[in-house]
C-alpha cells in the first residue's frame, strides 16, 4: 500500500510535463526561494543535491491525510494544511509575503525544508482518495 501512495506523489511531479518554476517569498526580511510545479510549492532547499526533491517536505507527502485529522484540530476554522503541518508533520507554520505583497502559509519541518500549506491539503486529499480506492 505504501508503495502505491509514494507512486502517486511521484506521479504528481513527473506526469505534469512541466518544469519547476522559481518563486521567491520573504520571511522576516530574508528571501527564501521555492520551486513550484502543479499543486506543489516546495523550498529550494530540497533540490541541493538533485533535480528530484530530497527533504522532509517531500518525503512526508505520502504519509499525510486530510480525513485522519481529528475534528477538534480543525475547530474554529483552522485550515487543513495548518492541522496537517502541526499535528501530522510536527512542523511550524510560517506566513510569508511575495513581491506583490500576497500572503502565503508554509510548513517548516525539522530539516528546515518548507512546503506550502495548500500543497499539504491537496496532497492529503489525493492520498485519501487513493486509500479509499484501494479498499
Residue, then its C-alpha position, 0 to 999 in steps of 0.5 A: x500500500x505504501x508503495x502505491x501512495x509514494x507512486x502517486x506523489x511521484x506521479x504528481x511531479x513527473x506526469x505534469x510535463x512541466x518544469x519547476x518554476x522559481x518563486x521567491x517569498x520573504x520571511x522576516x526580511x530574508x528571501x527564501x526561494x521555492x520551486x513550484x510545479x502543479x499543486x506543489x510549492x516546495x523550498x529550494x532547499x530540497x533540490x541541493x543535491x538533485x533535480x528530484x526533491x530530497x527533504x522532509x517536505x517531500x518525503x512526508x507527502x505520502x504519509x499525510x491525510x486530510x480525513x485522519x485529522x481529528x475534528x477538534x484540530x480543525x475547530x474554529x476554522x483552522x485550515x487543513x494544511x495548518x492541522x496537517x503541518x502541526x499535528x501530522x508533520x510536527x512542523x511550524x507554520x510560517x506566513x510569508x509575503x511575495x513581491x506583490x505583497x500576497x500572503x502565503x502559509x508554509x510548513x517548516x519541518x525539522x530539516x528546515x525544508x518548507x512546503x506550502x500549506x495548500x500543497x499539504x491539503x491537496x496532497x492529503x486529499x489525493x492520498x485519501x482518495x487513493x486509500x479509499x480506492x484501494x479498499 
